[in-house]
């Protein structure tokens, strides 16, 4: 992915910011009209969407910066910080919803203008769902955890709103006021699980987790094709940072090979690896196959 392409990802974050502001306004209006604690909690969750969208925009701008003297490997890990931040905000929103709902359980209140309020919320939900799917698709296509996290955040907001709408509709239908906050609590628990999973996944990236099994298998397939004429590959390590992937390995060749011949083979192997796994940054260390010191390996605990 070029620097220009990484910068272009920020336009999706701008779309998320605009959507979050519009949806928050609509949900706040729906709450003001109906007085539903479910709709109020839904609006509070949308405040988090605005903050998270701004955070995603900043993270994508930082991640797009090229390597510099202080950050020789680039700034792509900024996306993980944004995703962790967003996951924490999701959990915070869930807690706010639960607290608000419990208060309404203790102090029930009749709902007003339910039809109009539900109509406004349905429109906000449709907008959230459309933009959320766009962000998830873009995040997976460009391997941007920030965009994918932002999209999933919007989809949790959709789930929240659907649950709230069902609750408000049933309250209006049955007249049982406790159902409104009970539905809000149930939805809050669901989005709390989503936020926790997002934090866990993002933290794994910050800890330099190895590439997924599918990508590692593709790397092994390429190396297996080149294990001929006494060529040996070992000390193979991988890690991931945002959309960037890193691979380092030792390639052992016959000791009587010229530097040029070993270099030519390295170029071929790395070209094949790039074709198998896009955005792969490769560091290859060439050693003589007949030197015992060349077989010193790292230890897996």
C-alpha positions in Angstrom: 0.0 0.0 0.0 1.4 3.4 -1.0 1.6 6.4 1.2 -1.1 8.0 -1.0 -3.4 5.0 -0.5 -2.9 5.1 3.3 -3.8 8.8 3.3 -6.9 8.1 1.3 -8.2 5.8 4.1 -8.7 8.9 6.2 -11.6 9.8 4.0 -13.5 6.9 5.4 -12.9 8.2 8.9 -14.3 11.6 7.8 -17.4 9.8 6.6 -17.6 8.1 10.0 -17.3 11.5 11.8 -20.1 13.1 9.7 -22.4 10.1 10.2 -21.8 9.9 13.9 -22.7 13.6 14.4 -25.9 13.3 12.3 -27.0 10.1 14.0 -26.3 11.6 17.4 -28.5 14.6 16.6 -31.3 12.3 15.4 -31.2 10.0 18.4 -31.1 13.0 20.8 -34.2 14.3 19.0 -36.0 10.9 19.3 -35.2 10.8 23.1 -36.4 14.4 23.6 -39.7 13.6 21.9 -40.4 10.3 23.6 -38.7 10.5 27.0 -37.5 6.9 26.6 -34.5 5.9 28.7 -33.7 3.3 26.0 -33.5 6.0 23.4 -31.5 8.2 25.8 -29.0 5.5 26.3 -28.8 4.9 22.6 -28.0 8.6 22.1 -25.3 8.5 24.8 -23.7 5.6 23.0 -23.7 7.8 19.8 -21.6 10.4 21.7 -18.9 7.7 22.0 -19.2 7.2 18.2 -18.3 10.8 17.6 -15.3 10.6 19.8 -14.2 7.3 18.4 -14.6 8.5 14.8 -12.3 11.5 15.5 -9.8 9.1 17.1 -9.9 6.9 14.1 -9.2 9.9 11.8 -6.2 10.9 13.8 -4.8 7.4 14.0 -5.1 6.9 10.2 -3.3 10.2 9.6 -0.5 9.2 11.9 -0.3 5.7 10.5 0.1 7.1 7.0 3.3 8.9 7.9 6.4 7.4 6.4 9.3 6.1 8.5 11.5 8.7 10.0 14.6 8.9 12.3 12.6 8.4 15.4 10.3 5.7 13.9 12.4 3.6 11.5 9.6 1.1 10.9 6.9 3.6 10.3 3.8 4.6 12.4 1.4 1.8 11.5 0.9 0.7 15.1 -1.0 3.9 15.7 -4.0 2.0 14.4 -3.8 -0.4 17.3 -4.0 2.4 19.8 -7.1 3.8 18.1 -8.8 0.4 18.1 -8.0 -0.1 21.8 -9.3 3.3 22.6 -12.5 2.6 20.6 -13.0 -0.7 22.3 -12.7 0.9 25.7 -15.2 3.6 24.7 -17.7 0.8 23.7 -17.4 -0.7 27.1 -17.8 2.7 28.8 -20.9 3.4 26.7 -22.3 0.0 27.8 -21.7 0.9 31.5 -23.5 4.3 31.0 -26.4 2.5 29.4 -26.7 0.1 32.3 -26.6 2.9 34.9 -29.2 4.9 33.1 -31.5 1.9 32.7 -31.2 0.9 36.4 -32.3 4.4 37.3 -35.3 4.2 35.0 -36.2 0.8 36.5 -36.4 2.5 39.9 -38.2 5.5 38.6 -40.4 4.4 35.7 -41.8 7.0 33.3 -44.6 7.0 30.7 -43.4 7.4 27.0 -44.7 10.1 24.7 -44.9 10.4 20.8 -43.6 6.9 20.4 -44.4 6.6 16.7 -42.5 9.7 15.7 -39.5 8.9 18.0 -39.3 5.4 16.5 -39.4 6.7 13.0 -36.5 9.1 13.6 -34.5 6.3 15.3 -35.1 3.9 12.4 -33.7 6.5 10.0 -30.6 7.0 12.1 -30.1 3.2 12.3 -30.3 2.7 8.6 -27.7 5.4 8.1 -25.4 3.8 10.7 -25.8 0.4 9.2 -24.9 1.6 5.7 -21.8 3.5 6.8 -20.8 0.7 9.2 -20.8 -1.9 6.4 -18.8 0.4 4.2 -16.1 0.9 6.9 -15.9 -2.8 7.7 -15.5 -3.6 4.0 -12.8 -0.9 3.5 -11.0 -2.1 6.7 -10.8 -5.7 5.6 -9.8 -4.7 2.0 -7.0 -2.4 3.1 -6.1 -4.4 6.3 -6.9 -1.4 8.5 -7.9 -2.4 12.0 -8.9 1.2 12.7 -11.5 1.3 10.0 -12.8 -2.2 10.7 -13.0 -1.3 14.4 -14.9 1.9 13.6 -17.3 -0.1 11.4 -17.9 -2.7 14.0 -18.5 0.1 16.5 -21.3 1.5 14.3 -22.8 -2.0 13.8 -22.9 -2.4 17.6 -24.7 0.9 17.7 -27.2 -0.6 15.1 -27.7 -3.6 17.4 -28.2 -1.3 20.3 -30.8 0.8 18.5 -32.7 -2.3 17.2 -32.9 -3.6 20.7 -34.0 -0.3 22.0 -36.6 0.1 19.3 -38.1 -3.3 20.0 -38.2 -2.4 23.7 -39.9 1.0 23.1 -42.4 -0.5 20.7 -43.3 -3.3 23.2 -43.7 -0.8 26.0 -46.1 1.2 23.9 -47.9 -2.0 23.0 -48.2 -3.5 26.5 -47.8 -0.6 28.8 -45.2 -2.4 30.9 -42.7 0.3 31.6 -39.9 -1.8 33.1 -39.4 -3.5 29.7 -37.8 -0.3 28.3 -34.8 -0.3 30.7 -34.5 -4.1 30.7 -34.0 -4.2 26.9 -31.4 -1.4 27.2 -29.5 -3.5 29.8 -29.6 -6.6 27.6 -28.2 -4.7 24.6 -25.5 -3.0 26.8 -24.2 -6.4 27.9 -24.0 -7.4 24.2 -22.0 -4.4 23.1 -19.7 -4.8 26.2 -18.7 -8.2 24.9 -17.9 -6.7 21.5 -15.8 -3.9 23.0 -13.9 -6.4 25.1 -13.0 -8.5 22.1 -11.9 -5.5 20.2 -9.5 -4.5 23.0 -8.1 -8.0 23.2 -7.5 -8.2 19.4 -5.8 -4.8 19.4 -3.6 -5.6 22.3 -2.4 -8.7 20.5 -1.1 -6.4 17.7 0.7 -4.2 20.1 2.5 -7.3 21.5 3.9 -8.1 18.0 1.8 -11.3 17.5 2.9 -13.6 14.6 1.1 -13.5 11.3 -2.1 -15.6 11.1 -1.7 -19.3 10.2 -3.0 -18.8 6.6 -0.3 -16.2 5.8 2.4 -18.2 7.6 1.4 -21.2 5.5 1.7 -19.2 2.3 5.2 -18.2 3.4 6.2 -21.8 4.1 4.9 -22.9 0.7 7.2 -20.4 -1.0 10.2 -21.4 1.0 9.6 -25.1 0.4 9.8 -24.5 -3.3 13.2 -23.0 -2.9 14.6 -25.7 -0.6 16.7 -27.3 -3.4 20.4 -27.7 -4.1 21.2 -27.7 -0.4 19.4 -24.4 0.4 18.1 -24.2 4.0 15.8 -21.6 5.6 15.5 -21.2 9.4 15.0 -18.7 12.2 11.8 -17.6 10.5 10.0 -14.9 12.5 6.9 -12.9 11.6 4.9 -10.0 13.1 2.2 -7.6 12.1 1.8 -3.8 12.6 -1.5 -2.4 11.2 -1.6 -3.2 7.5 2.1 -3.9 7.4 3.6 -7.4 7.8 7.1 -8.2 8.7 9.2 -11.3 8.0 12.8 -12.1 8.9 14.6 -15.3 8.1 18.1 -16.9 7.6 18.9 -18.4 4.2 21.8 -20.8 4.2 23.6 -21.4 0.8 26.7 -23.4 -0.2 29.8 -21.7 1.2 31.5 -21.6 -2.2 28.8 -19.5 -3.8 29.6 -15.9 -4.9 28.0 -13.0 -3.2 26.3 -12.2 -6.5 24.7 -15.7 -6.8 23.4 -15.6 -3.2 22.0 -12.1 -3.8 20.3 -13.2 -7.0 18.6 -16.1 -5.2 17.5 -13.8 -2.4 15.9 -11.5 -4.9 13.9 -14.4 -6.4 12.8 -15.7 -3.0 11.7 -12.3 -1.8 9.8 -11.6 -5.0 7.9 -14.8 -4.6 7.2 -14.0 -0.9 5.8 -10.6 -1.9 3.6 -12.2 -4.4 2.2 -14.6 -1.9 1.7 -12.1 1.0 1.2 -8.5 0.1 2.7 -5.6 2.2 5.4 -8.0 3.4 8.6 -6.3 4.7 11.4 -8.9 4.4 14.8 -9.1 6.1 16.9 -12.0 4.8 20.2 -13.0 6.4 22.5 -15.1 4.1 24.8 -17.6 5.8 27.0 -20.5 4.6 25.2 -23.9 4.9 28.3 -25.7 6.0 29.1 -23.4 9.0 27.7 -24.8 12.3 27.3 -21.3 13.6 24.7 -20.7 10.9 22.3 -23.0 12.6 21.9 -21.1 15.8 18.2 -20.4 16.2 15.9 -18.5 18.5 14.1 -20.3 21.2 10.3 -20.7 21.4 9.0 -20.7 24.9 
